[in-house]
Amino acid sequence: MPHVMELFGKTRIVVKDGKVVEVGEPVADWCPVFSKVAGVSRLTADEAKKNMEYRICELGMFTPKRRFDYGVFVNFGASEIMMTALRRALIDSTVTVCDGAGTVITDNPELVQGMGALMSGLVETEPIPEIIEGIESRGGIVLDKENARIDQPGGLRAACGLGFKNIAVSVVSPQDVRELREIEKEYNIELILIGAHLTGIQDREARELINEMDIITGCASKVVRHMVKPVLQAGTSVPMFAITQRGKELLLERAKEVESPILVNAAQLPVLPEHKQPRPLG
């Protein structure tokens, strides 16, 4: 089974034996994040391939040489928010995903960031023993070492079984949301849901997600921007929205660790300057 990830305007890319073997077409044409950090003026299949190759070369993504020390990529990314929340004891565990491993449970903030720094929408992956060993040596627990299954509800159940009570879970699948909230009630835990990779999401799915999320990213989604009623917003181009009070607390704690100056201002949200939005919004 090859590795499949969606990145760079939700371009579907297939990686096998450390090489990009298939590249789809991006959904968006321009992204302010990649324009800023990579100098890319237009999202294309060729640029997406180059970006995936950069991640393979720089991080060893999808290879036995995978690194977990990349550090902060964006100030308010999902992994950065969870890293800070673990450091500051707002949560006691996370359930996220990693290439070569699938769903991973950990309470190590550096590992959460190491796995998630350049992680986009991981669709499927296969086990890579060296990556799994690297995760385990850093205090991570791989849900399914034989198949590298991506299963966030299964990961949450495993985290509950380990005794964790205050857990953040990254979510890209609207289908998982209801089950995750049911598990929260079943185990009587505190659950933080962070929604990401939502470019192209449809109205019904977006409504269900927004109603259940604590934090959600705007990605290049026109639907999310239209529906969201945040209590706090971080960023204006690819914004991160806190939907609940607990989500707000996590974003505010993250802000304390951001080294660059921050403007705090009361405003009618969302604030979305047209020239800063990804194009086109899906």
Stockholm file with secondary structure:
# STOCKHOLM 1.0

chainA/1-282         MPHVMELFGKTRIVVKDGKVVEVGEPVADWCPVFSKVAGVSRLTADEAKKNMEYRICELGMFTPKRRFDYGVFVNFGASEIMMTALRRALIDSTVTVCDGAGTVITDNPELVQGMGALMSGLVETEPIPEIIEGIESRGGIVLDKENARIDQPGGLRAACGLGFKNIAVSVVSPQDVRELREIEKEYNIELILIGAHLTGIQDREARELINEMDIITGCASKVVRHMVKPVLQAGTSVPMFAITQRGKELLLERAKEVESPILVNAAQLPVLPEHKQPRPLG
#=GR chainA/1-282 SS CCEEEEETTTEEEEEETTEEEEECCCSCSBCHHHHHHSCCSSCCHHHHHHHHHHHHHHHCTTSTTCCSCCCCSSTTCHHHHHHHHHHTTSCSEEEEEETTTEEEEECCHHHHHHHHTTCCEEEECCCCHHHHHHHHHTTEEESCTTTCCCCHHHHHHHHHHTTCCEEEEEECCHHHHHHHHHHHHHHTCEEEEEECCCTTCCHHHHHHHHHHCSEEECTTCHHHHHHCCCSEEECSSSCEEECSHHHHHHHHHHHHHCCSCCCCCCCCSCCCCGGGSCBSCC
#=GC SS_cons         CCEEEEETTTEEEEEETTEEEEECCCSCSBCHHHHHHSCCSSCCHHHHHHHHHHHHHHHCTTSTTCCSCCCCSSTTCHHHHHHHHHHTTSCSEEEEEETTTEEEEECCHHHHHHHHTTCCEEEECCCCHHHHHHHHHTTEEESCTTTCCCCHHHHHHHHHHTTCCEEEEEECCHHHHHHHHHHHHHHTCEEEEEECCCTTCCHHHHHHHHHHCSEEECTTCHHHHHHCCCSEEECSSSCEEECSHHHHHHHHHHHHHCCSCCCCCCCCSCCCCGGGSCBSCC
//
